[in-house]
């Protein structure tokens, strides 16, 4: 599958975006800063979250995948052992390991540009292992192709989750149609 194109910049969430997020995850957003990527259907599928929640709790997942269709497809890859295979390749492929370390550094730099979480790792197992494909895919979608090699690989393995229509329809959008 081709990677859905990245946005040039994160965008301010609209009321419809916030409603879509609530429908996607079944709860109100926490630490929502911006829409980092939009699904080709138009809904947010990756949000940018604050490094700390409102109560001060660290939240190191800068890019949070919200689309349940994409999330389910990624869960299938995880269940098929893709993370274990990717982690093994990191140990045997120095070029891949260097590119993945660069992805880790990119993730930390993007998070630190908002707020430094001293002593907190990046996310998804970076830089030495693959612990969560959802994080890697979220990073790849937000940053664009070529930044996170394993996120890009996971995206290439996914079906086009948006083809059968949006995962949710915010009420305001349904009324406008």
HELIX and SHEET records of a PDB file:
HELIX    1   1 UNK A   15  UNK A   25  1                                  11    
HELIX    2   2 UNK A   68  UNK A   79  1                                  12    
HELIX    3   3 UNK A   82  UNK A   92  1                                  11    
HELIX    4   4 UNK A   94  UNK A  112  1                                  19    
HELIX    5   5 UNK A  133  UNK A  143  1                                  11    
HELIX    6   6 UNK A  149  UNK A  157  1                                   9    
HELIX    7   7 UNK A  171  UNK A  176  1                                   6    
SHEET    1   A 3 UNK A  32  UNK A  38  0                                        
SHEET    2   A 3 UNK A  44  UNK A  49 -1                                        
SHEET    3   A 3 UNK A  63  UNK A  65 -1                                        
END                                                                             
